[in-house]
Amino acid sequence: QVQLVESGGGSVQAGGSLRLSCAASGYTVSIHCMGWFRQAPGKEREGVASIDSNSNTRYADSVKGRFTASQDNVKNTLFLQMDSLKPEDTGMYYCAATSYIGGCPALETPDAYDYWGQGTQVTVSS
C-alpha cells in the first residue's frame, strides 16, 4: 500500500504562484509514475501533469508553460510549481500514483492510477 498526502494549496490572486507537495509513504518502491489531477465543482476530474521514474513529464495543454512537475526521489515527494495562475485553475488538486510500468498512463486515464491523496484546495481569484 502507498499513502499520499498533499499540501500547499491556498488562495491566490490571478497571476500568482503556488507550490503543491505530495508526500508518499509505504511501499513506494512499487511506484513508477505519479501525477496531479484536479477537479472543479460540477466538472470531471482532469489530469494536470505526470512524471515517471525517469523524470519524464507530461502536461495538460491548459497548463503547459505555467506548471512544472518535479520529484525528490530521496524524500519520496512530488511537487507541482504553479505559476501565472488563472481563475480557471481553481479546484481540488489530487496527487496520484501508479505501479504501471512503461511510462506514465495518459492524463486522460485517471483510472490507471492506483493510489490517491485526499486533495488540497486551490482557489484563484480574478
One Martini backbone bead per residue (centre of mass of N, CA, C, O) as a GRO file, in nm:
protein
  126
    1GLN     BB    1   0.099   0.034   0.015
    2VAL     BB    2  -0.001   0.381  -0.046
    3GLN     BB    3   0.063   0.709   0.076
    4LEU     BB    4  -0.102   1.035   0.029
    5VAL     BB    5   0.008   1.385   0.089
    6GLU     BB    6  -0.115   1.696   0.062
    7SER     BB    7   0.018   2.034  -0.005
    8GLY     BB    8  -0.012   2.407  -0.061
    9GLY     BB    9  -0.265   2.524  -0.065
   10GLY     BB   10  -0.485   2.807  -0.173
   11SER     BB   11  -0.506   3.165  -0.197
   12VAL     BB   12  -0.507   3.353  -0.505
   13GLN     BB   13  -0.417   3.559  -0.743
   14ALA     BB   14  -0.397   3.640  -1.040
   15GLY     BB   15  -0.056   3.550  -1.128
   16GLY     BB   16   0.018   3.365  -0.925
   17SER     BB   17   0.164   3.135  -0.678
   18LEU     BB   18   0.216   2.774  -0.631
   19ARG     BB   19   0.316   2.493  -0.410
   20LEU     BB   20   0.293   2.159  -0.439
   21SER     BB   21   0.267   1.868  -0.226
   22CYS     BB   22   0.371   1.505  -0.212
   23ALA     BB   23   0.362   1.255   0.025
   24ALA     BB   24   0.520   0.942   0.030
   25SER     BB   25   0.418   0.617   0.157
   26GLY     BB   26   0.544   0.303   0.193
   27TYR     BB   27   0.538   0.115  -0.111
   28THR     BB   28   0.730   0.303  -0.319
   29VAL     BB   29   0.884   0.098  -0.510
   30SER     BB   30   0.613   0.052  -0.693
   31ILE     BB   31   0.656   0.331  -0.811
   32HIS     BB   32   0.650   0.489  -1.161
   33CYS     BB   33   0.412   0.704  -1.115
   34MET     BB   34   0.307   1.050  -1.106
   35GLY     BB   35   0.022   1.271  -1.030
   36TRP     BB   36  -0.193   1.542  -1.135
   37PHE     BB   37  -0.516   1.645  -1.025
   38ARG     BB   38  -0.841   1.798  -1.103
   39GLN     BB   39  -1.142   1.954  -0.941
   40ALA     BB   40  -1.424   2.109  -1.022
   41PRO     BB   41  -1.716   2.222  -0.976
   42GLY     BB   42  -1.910   2.019  -1.187
   43LYS     BB   43  -1.655   1.854  -1.269
   44GLU     BB   44  -1.425   1.668  -1.397
   45ARG     BB   45  -1.158   1.495  -1.370
   46GLU     BB   46  -0.821   1.621  -1.438
   47GLY     BB   47  -0.532   1.622  -1.594
   48VAL     BB   48  -0.211   1.790  -1.545
   49ALA     BB   49   0.032   1.591  -1.439
   50SER     BB   50   0.337   1.396  -1.505
   51ILE     BB   51   0.579   1.152  -1.354
   52ASP     BB   52   0.846   0.955  -1.385
   53SER     BB   53   1.127   0.773  -1.288
   54ASN     BB   54   1.280   0.958  -1.531
   55SER     BB   55   1.139   1.251  -1.539
   56ASN     BB   56   0.905   1.233  -1.722
   57THR     BB   57   0.680   1.464  -1.873
   58ARG     BB   58   0.334   1.576  -1.845
   59TYR     BB   59   0.083   1.797  -1.998
   60ALA     BB   60  -0.158   1.995  -2.005
   61ASP     BB   61  -0.242   2.239  -2.219
   62SER     BB   62  -0.351   2.444  -1.993
   63VAL     BB   63  -0.038   2.431  -1.835
   64LYS     BB   64   0.163   2.492  -2.029
   65GLY     BB   65   0.429   2.698  -1.905
   66ARG     BB   66   0.318   2.708  -1.582
   67PHE     BB   67   0.373   2.414  -1.505
   68THR     BB   68   0.575   2.208  -1.263
   69ALA     BB   69   0.707   1.893  -1.240
   70SER     BB   70   0.845   1.719  -0.950
   71GLN     BB   71   1.111   1.525  -0.776
   72ASP     BB   72   1.198   1.349  -0.463
   73ASN     BB   73   1.333   1.042  -0.420
   74VAL     BB   74   1.439   1.052  -0.130
   75LYS     BB   75   1.156   1.187  -0.007
   76ASN     BB   76   0.900   1.107  -0.162
   77THR     BB   77   0.837   1.376  -0.349
   78LEU     BB   78   0.589   1.580  -0.491
   79PHE     BB   79   0.560   1.845  -0.736
   80LEU     BB   80   0.381   2.174  -0.799
   81GLN     BB   81   0.445   2.435  -1.002
   82MET     BB   82   0.246   2.740  -0.997
   83ASP     BB   83   0.204   2.970  -1.253
   84SER     BB   84   0.007   3.198  -1.371
   85LEU     BB   85  -0.262   3.207  -1.245
   86LYS     BB   86  -0.603   3.107  -1.288
   87PRO     BB   87  -0.931   3.080  -1.226
   88GLU     BB   88  -0.944   2.795  -1.388
   89ASP     BB   89  -0.751   2.653  -1.159
   90THR     BB   90  -0.969   2.595  -0.984
   91GLY     BB   91  -0.945   2.343  -0.719
   92MET     BB   92  -0.897   2.013  -0.658
   93TYR     BB   93  -0.592   1.865  -0.566
   94TYR     BB   94  -0.441   1.560  -0.683
   95CYS     BB   95  -0.263   1.286  -0.588
   96ALA     BB   96  -0.094   1.025  -0.783
   97ALA     BB   97  -0.041   0.662  -0.822
   98THR     BB   98   0.163   0.412  -1.006
   99SER     BB   99   0.273   0.076  -1.118
  100TYR     BB  100   0.311   0.141  -1.393
  101ILE     BB  101   0.484   0.019  -1.677
  102GLY     BB  102   0.607   0.246  -1.928
  103GLY     BB  103   0.515   0.491  -1.822
  104CYS     BB  104   0.275   0.708  -1.825
  105PRO     BB  105  -0.029   0.751  -1.824
  106ALA     BB  106  -0.268   0.905  -1.942
  107LEU     BB  107  -0.436   1.186  -1.829
  108GLU     BB  108  -0.722   1.056  -1.932
  109THR     BB  109  -0.648   0.801  -1.706
  110PRO     BB  110  -0.720   0.783  -1.382
  111ASP     BB  111  -0.777   0.468  -1.350
  112ALA     BB  112  -0.455   0.397  -1.366
  113TYR     BB  113  -0.460   0.486  -1.077
  114ASP     BB  114  -0.413   0.351  -0.744
  115TYR     BB  115  -0.340   0.622  -0.586
  116TRP     BB  116  -0.477   0.861  -0.338
  117GLY     BB  117  -0.540   1.156  -0.224
  118GLN     BB  118  -0.736   1.410  -0.059
  119GLY     BB  119  -0.640   1.691  -0.114
  120THR     BB  120  -0.605   2.037  -0.241
  121GLN     BB  121  -0.692   2.367  -0.229
  122VAL     BB  122  -0.752   2.587  -0.514
  123THR     BB  123  -0.769   2.953  -0.528
  124VAL     BB  124  -0.856   3.181  -0.796
  125SER     BB  125  -0.859   3.524  -0.825
  126SER     BB  126  -0.953   3.820  -1.018
   0.00000   0.00000   0.00000
